[in-house]
Amino acid sequence: MHIGIDCRLPYYQVGGISAYVINLVSAMAKLQHWHRFTVFHSRKDVNDYVPEQMKGLGRADLWTPCHHRLERWTLGAELYPHRLDLLHSPDFIPPAFGAPCRIITVHDLNFLFYPEFLTEDSRRYYNGQIEWAVQSADHILADSHHTRRDLIDRMSLEPEKITTIPLAAGSVYRQPHSLEAITATTAHLGLMPGFILFVGTLSPRKNVKTLLEAFEYLVLELRLHTQLVLAGAKGWLADDLFAAIASSPVRDLIVHLPGLTDTQMAHLYSSAQMLVIPSLYEGFGLPVLEAMHCRCPVISSNQSSLPEVVGNAGILLDPNDTVAWSDSMKRLLEDEAERDRLVGLGLEQAKKFSWQKTAEATMLVYEDCLAQTN
């Protein structure tokens, strides 16, 4: 059977969904199967996400850009000559046609629960198409049980139409890094030992303003001197956050680092005292697993899918309780035994997730969908 995977998004934006499709394609290449694969790239993308070891995997370039208002139809027209049996659309929205079996991945329903956190264009794109997409798709993959429940409750979908398949950390986070390389990276970035790390796009959903308030209390009231490192791109509607940082009395201790490589990120996790994730809503939360693999303790919001990923291997807090966040950060900064305990639990928790498991579960859904359409 001929299976297509839409891999155009990595050209247009970095982030969790792009990492998902790249890692999925790589893991698919290592499975034993008899299918032919085509990985669809943007025609502008000089990067090639087709692994060399997979002879049955090919590349095809497409003109249709991601999130275009006519994408549903132009993408289908471009796919038609490839004679696909199945198309996987990892970024929510499938084309209107182009394959007898269409599978989509819905990573979260943030745009339904927090529409005020989206730009007008993004809100129009998702809200205008998501209902059609979930009804039109032959099957839906969800990153977490929480997202699956949201789909059932908010979109009135039959439970058997949705399969939960968790994600995993990339290989760079699972491999060891030398102390010399880690030290060189943190020195180059101007970071002091013992910093607190946040990872993610800086947008309102990530709740960084609450983290900023907790950090100010930690420094000014609890008298702990450390840095808060914000590793991630500036997202939409982030101007208020950056204005708050600029006016903060502890602004000299706040470092924004956009555009880091995966290796640099692994070095940051490995040298940080903790990862803090105060998000109001996450479809999965990959930084949690990345941190755990790098022996970095985790303090996380107790909302949405994050408890599924953290398990009992981190500290779970109300994302709006600034005092609890300040106290927990203080505890991990001062209590080495507690950090070591969480590191051990985190390493065990992270072992439960792998891209091999993700690819194997995804292939089972592909083959079931193909069987039903033939």
N, C-alpha and C positions, 0 to 999 in steps of 0.2 A: 504493500500500500504506500501511497505517496502522501507524506505528512509535511505540512508547512508550518513554520514558526515565525511569527512577525517580530523581527528584531530591529525595527526602525528607530525605536525610542532612544537607544543609547547615543545616537548622533545628536539628538535635540536636547537631552537633559541627562545629567548624572543623578544618581539617587537610588532609592530602594528598588523601584520597579525595573530600572535598567540593570541593576546588579542581579535581580531575579532572573531576567531572561538570559543574560550572559552566562550565569552559573548553571542555569537549567540546560542550555544548549551544550555546554561543556560536559555536564554529567550524562546527558543523553548519549553523547558520543561514546561513552564507556560501557553502555549496556549491550547485551547480546540480543539481537532482534533481526528481523528480515525486512524491515521497512526502509524505504527511501525517504530521505529528509531533504528539504530545501529551507534554508534560513534566509529570510527576506530582509535586506538591508536598505537603508536610504541610499540613493544613488550618489549622494554627496559624502558618504562615510568612507574614509580611507582605511579605517580599521576593519579587520575581518574577524568575525566571531565564530567562524567555522573551524573547529578543531582539526588539526592535521591528521590525527589518528583515525578519523572516521571517514572511510572511503565512500560510504553511502550518503554522505552529507554534502550538500552543495550550496552555493551562494547564488542569489538572484537579487538584482537591484531594482528598486521601485521609485517612481517619480512622486507618488502621492505623499505629501508631508503628514506627520502626525497631527491630530487634532484639527484638521482642516474641515471647514463646514460641509464640504462635499465628499469627505473621505469615505463615507459609507458606500457610495456608488463608484467613485473613481478607483478605489482600492479593489473592489470586486471586479471591475473591468480589467485591471492590470493582472489580477490573479487568474482570471479565467483561462488564458492560454496554457497555464502550467498544469492543468488537469489534476488538481489536488483531490485527494480523497478526504482529507481532514486539514483544517486550519486551526491553529492555536493562537489566539489573540491575548497576549499577556497584559495588555493595558486597557482592560474593561470593555472596549467597544469593538465588535466584529464588523466586517463588511456586510452589506445586505445580501451578497451572494459571492461565489468564488470557490466554494467547497461544499460537498453534500453534508459534511459534519463540521460544525463550528463550535469550538470550545473557547471559553473566555476565562480569564482569571480576574476576580473582583477582590482587590486588596483591602478595601475598606469602604465605608459609606460616610466618610467624613463630610462630603458635600451635602448630605441630607441632614446630618445631626448638627453641623456647625457651618451653615451657609454663609454666616457673617464673616467667616475667616477666609473666604475665597474672593478672588477678583471677580468682577462682573462677567468677564469673558469665560473664566473657568466654570463659574456657576452655571452659565448658559449652556456650555458644552456638555457638562456631565448631567445636569438636571434634564436637559432636553433629550438625552439619548439613553440614560441608564435603564429606564423602564422598558424601552424597546429592546435594548441589548439583552437584558436578562430573560425576557420572554422569547426572543429570537434565537438565542444560543441553544444548542442541543444539550450542552452540559456546562456547569460552572464550577470552577475551582476557587476555593477560599483559603487564605493563608492561615486562618485560625478558626476555632469553634465559635468565637465571639462574632466574627464577621459572618459566618454561616448563619448563626441565629439572627443577626441583623437582617440578612437577606430574606430569611423565612418570615420574620415578623413585619418588616417594612415593605417588602416587595411581594408578599403573598405567594411565595414560591413553594412548590412541593419539596419536602426535605430530600427526597431521593434524586433530585436534579442537581444537588450541590454536594461536592466532596471536599472535605478539609484536608489540605496537604501543607504541612508546615514548611518553612524555609530553613536555611542554614547559613552559617558563616562561610565566607570565601576561604580558599586555601591559604592565602597570605596570613590570615589570623590564626590558623591552626598550626603553622610551622614555627619553630624556634627562631628568635632573633638575638643576635649577640648584644651583650651589654655595651660594647664599643659603638655599634651602629645606633642603638637606642639613645645613648648619651650624645652622639654626634647630632642626631636629629633634634633633640630637645634643646641642645646648645644653639644650634643654627636658628631655631625658632624663638630663642630668647626666653625659655621657660625655666622657672625656678623649681627645685625639687618639691615634691609633695603637693602638686596642683590638683584641683578638682576639674573633671572633664565632662563637658556636655557634647554630644554628637547628634547632629541632625540639621535639617534646613531650618533656618531661623524664621519661623512664621508663627502666628498667634496660636495655632493648635498645639504647638510644642510647649506653650506655657512658660517661656523663658523669663517673662517679667516676674512671675512668682519666684522663680529660682533666683533672680537678681535680688529681690527683696530678702530672701532667706540668706543669701550670701552677704548682703550688707549687714544683716543682724549678726551673722557669724563673725564678721571682722570688727564691727563697731561695738557690739554689746558683749559678745563672747570672747573678744580679744584674741582671735586666731588670725595670724598673718599668712595668707596663702594666695594663690592665683586661681581665678575661674577662667578656664579655657573653653571658648565656644568654637567648636570645630564644625563648620558647615557653611553652606552658601546663604546669602541673604535672600530670603524668600519674599513672597508677596505680602503686602500689608505689614512690613516689619519696621516701618519708619518710626512708629511710636516706641518700639523696643530700643532702637539705636539712639533715639533722643533721650530715653531714660538712662541708658548707659553713659551717654555724654555728660549728663548732669549728675551722675551718681557720685557720692563722696568717696567711693572706692574704685572709681573708674580706672585708676592707674594699675589696679590689680586684675583688670578684666582684659583678656586677650581674645580677639576674633581672628580665626584662622580659616579662611575659605580656600578651596581649591587644592587640598592636600591629596597626595597619592595614597593608595591603599597601604603601601609599605610605611609611609609616614604615619598613617592612622594607627597601624599596628604598633609602631614605636610609641605613640602617645598613650594608647591603652596600657602598654607594658610599663610605662613610667608613672602613670597617674595613680593617685591614692584611691580614687574611686570614679565610677561613672555615675552621673546623675541624669535621670530621664523623667522629668515631671509632666509629661504629655497628658493632655486631656483626652486624647483619642489616638490610638495606633491600630493599624490593621495587623501588625505583627510586632515589629521592634527589633530589627536585626542588630543594632548596636549592642543590645544586651548580650547576645551570643558572641559577638566579636570580642567584647570586653572579657567575658568569662574565659574564652580560649586564651586570652593574653594575661590571665591571672589578675584581673582588675575587678575588685568588689563592685557591686551594683546597688544603687538606691533607685527605686523606680516608683512611678505612679502605680496605684492599684486599680486603675481604670482600664476598660476595654480589654484588649487581648494581652496586655503586658503580664498579668499574673500567670497566664498559660506558659509564657516563655521563661519568666523568672523562676517559677516554681517556688521551692523553699530555699533557693540559693541566693536570695537577695533580700533587701529591706523594702517592703511595700508600704507606701504612704499615700494618704489623701493628697492629691496634687495641689490643693489650695491651702494646706495647713503649713504656713511658712515657719512656724515655730518648730514643728516636728521635723521639717527639712533641715533647719539650722542645727537642731539637737543631734540629728542622725549624722550629719556631716561632721560635726564636732567629735562625735563618738568614734567615727572611723579614722579621723585624723589622729586621735590620741590613743586608740586601743589597737595595738598591733595584733594581739591575739584574736580579736574579733575580725580584723581584716583577713588574717590567715584562715580563720574558720570559713568565712564566706568564699575565699578563693578556692578552697577545697571543694565546697559544695558546688560552686560555679563550674569547676572543671567536670564534675560528674554530670551536672545538668546539661552542659553543652554537648556531651557525648551522645545525648539522646537525639540530636538533630544532625543530619548530614545531607549533602546534595545528592548522594547516591540514593538515599531513601526517598528524597523528593522526586528524583527522576524515575525511580521504579514505580512509585505510586501514580505518577503522572502517566507513564506508559500504560499502566493497567486501565486508566480512564480512557486513553486514546483507543486501546484495543477493544474495550467494551463499546465505545461509541461507534467504531468502525463496524463491529459485528452487528450492531443494531441497524445500521444504514445499508447493509449489504444483504 
